[in-house]
């Protein structure tokens, strides 16, 4: 058994989750892989066991299904070997907001928001008590860009960023590292699954490049890692402008520009 913490990864059967599984296995971490596609995840697990020798357990689960989500949450609460949670499972919905069905949007929120909250909440008390552990939440640059037009999807990813930043403030002093990873367009199956038109796809980053960059941020203990952003000063300026507004939020009277002009 490895002395390194085990890593639980959701959405691990393909794309970003599968590459995280590969990279952590090659670092010597035992894995708990969570996904809906049992056959596919078993194949990945068998390959990584053979190539790396680490212990890998597979949990078949649909995180939009209450009992499945609770089973994964219970594992996070009870298994002291798990020291890293990668909240990667996510989905998108094709089309514009006005044409998307309520059922599809509810499922989107269940996976991209509710499951992320539930799993982070399941593991946070144990990590905080132990004074160590890491939570990695996969967001998206779309959460910073309503101009991109992915209204509901972007809103879920904005939530992931806020949650990650807030948890970093809350749990960081207790020894728990929280990282938000914000990919841009990445070459994964999410495009096909959401019904996107291949001819209209943006330039795409290779998934291996995305995860390798995210792990550099992980090793540096960055709170927010944005692999496609080449000028880090832009993020620093964005954060600085946001933080400069905070003292004004304590005002008890409306700003002058909202007073009626005589």
N, C-alpha and C positions, 0 to 999 in steps of 0.2 A: 504493500500500500504506500502511495506517495505521501511525503510529509507536506506537500503543497495542498492548499485547499481545493476541494472539488468545486466544479463550476456547473451550475444549472443554466442551460440555454434554452429559451423558448423559440419556436419556429425554426428548429434546428435541422430540418430535413433538406433544406435547399437554401440557395442564396447566401445572404449575410450570415444567417445562423449556422449554416453548414461550414462556412469558412471560419467563423469563430471557433466551432468545434475542432476543426483541423488545427488551427493555430494553438489553442490551449492544450490540446492533446500533445502536440509536438513540444510544448513547454513542460510537459510532464504532469499535467493536471488530470486527475480522474474527472469524468464527466457524467452528468445526468442530462440526457437529451429529451426534449419535449416537442412533440409534433403530432399532427393528425394522421399523417401518412405513415402507418406502421411499417409497411414493407420497405419504403424508401429510407426511413431512419434506421431500420435494422441493417440495411445494406451499408449505409455510412458508418454505423457503429462497428460492424464487422471489419470493414476496411481499416478504420483507425485503430482498432484493437491489434490487428495484425501488423500494422506499420509502426505503432508507437509503444505497444505493450501496456498502455494505461487501462484502468478499469472503466468501462462505460456501461451505464444503465439507460434503458430506453423507457420513457413514459409516454404511452399513446394518450393524447388528450386534445380535446377541442376546447380552447379557453373561452369560447362563447357559451359553453354548456356548463351550467352551475356545478353539477357534481364533479366534472372533470377539473374545473378550476379549483374547487375545494381540495381535491386530491393533491394537486400540485402545491397549493398553499400549505397543506398539512405537512407535506414533505419538507418544505422550506422551514417551517416552524420547528420541526422535530429533529432534522438531520444536522448535527453539529459539524459534520465533515464539509458541508456546503459553505464555502466562504465567499463565493462570487455568484451573483445573479445577473444574467444578461437577459434583459427584457427586450427581446427582438421581435417576437411574433407581431405581425401587423398586416393590414390590408388596405386597399383603396377601393373606391367605387367609381365606375366610369360615368361619363356624362356630366352635365351641369346640375347644380343643386336643385333647380326647379323640376327637373325630370327624374331625379333619383327617388326611389321608393322609400317610404318610411321604414319598412322592414330592413332594407339594405343599410340604411343609415344607423338604425339601432344596433345592427350587428357590427358595423364599423366602430361605433363608440364602445360597444362591449369589448371588442378585441383591443383596440388602440388605446383606450382610456381605462375602462373598468378593470380589465385584467392586469394592466400595468400597476394600477393602484393597489389591487388586491395582493399581488405577489410581493410588491415592495413592502406593503404593510405587514405581510406575513413574516418576512425575514428581518425587518428593521429592529424589532425589539431584541432579538437574539444577537444580532450584530452589535447593537449598542451596548448590551450587557457584557459582551465579550471584549468590547473595545477594538474591534477589527472587523473587516469585511468590506465588500465592494458591491455596489449596485450600478450596473451599466444600462442606461435606457436609450434605445435607438429612436431618435426623433427624425427630423427632416428640416432642411432649409426652408421648405414650404411653410413651416410654422412661423417663419419670419417674413413671409412674402404673400400677403393676400392678393397682390397683383397677379400672381400666377393662376388664379381662378379656381384652385382646388379647394373650394370653400370648407366643406365638412372635414375632408382629410387634413387640410392645413390646420384647422382648428384643433383637431385631436393632437397634432404634433406640437402645436403651440402649448397645449396642456402638458405634454411630456417634458418640454423644456422648462416650463415654470415649475412643475413638480420636482424636477431634478435639481434646479437651482435652490428651491426652498428646502429640499431635503439636505442639500449640501450644507446650508446654514445650520440646520437643526442637528444633523447627525455628524457632520465633520468634527466638531469639538469632542465628540464621543469616540473618535477613532474610525469612523465609517467613511469610506470614500464613495462619492456619488459622481458619476460621469454621464453627461448627455452627449450623445454622438449625433451630429446633424449631417447626414449625407445629402448630396444633391442627386441628380439622376444617376442611378447605378444599374448595371446590367444584371437584373434579377427577373424572376418570373412574375413579379407584382404587376408589370405592365400588361402581360398577356392575361393574367387573371382578372384585371380590372376592365378588360375589353378595350384597351388603348389602341389607337390606330398606329401600326408600326411606322407608317410614313410620317407621322407627326411627332415622333419621339424626339426629345432633346438629346444633345450629346451625352453619352453615358460613360461613367467611370467603371472600370473593371472592379468586380466585387473583391478580388484579392487585394487590389491596391487600396480600396476603401477600408477594409478591415485592418490591414497592416498599418495604415496611417492612424486609425482609431486606437490601435494598441500602443503606438508611440505615445499618443496622448494619455492613454491609460497608465503607462509606465511613468510618465511625467506627472501624473496625478492632476491633469487638467480638469477643471470643472465642466467645461464645454469644449468639445473638439469638433471642428468644422473642416474636414479634409479638403474640400474644394476651395477654401478661402485662402488665397496666396498671401494676402496682405493682412497679417494679424492685427495691425494697427487699426484697421477698420472695425474689427470687433471691439477692440479696446475703446475706440471712440464711441461706438454705439452704447457700450456699457457705461461709459463716463457720462454721456448725455442723459441716459436713463436715471442714473444715480443722482445726477445734479437736480433732478426734479423732486426727489424724495422729500427734502425739507418743506417744499411748498405744499405737499399733501396734508400737512398739519394745520393749514390755515383754517380759521373758523368763520371766515366771511368770504363770499364769492370774489373772484378776481374782478378788477375794475372793468375789464372788457365785457362783463356780463351785467353791468349795472345799466339801467335805462338811461339813455341820454336825453336831456331836456331840450 
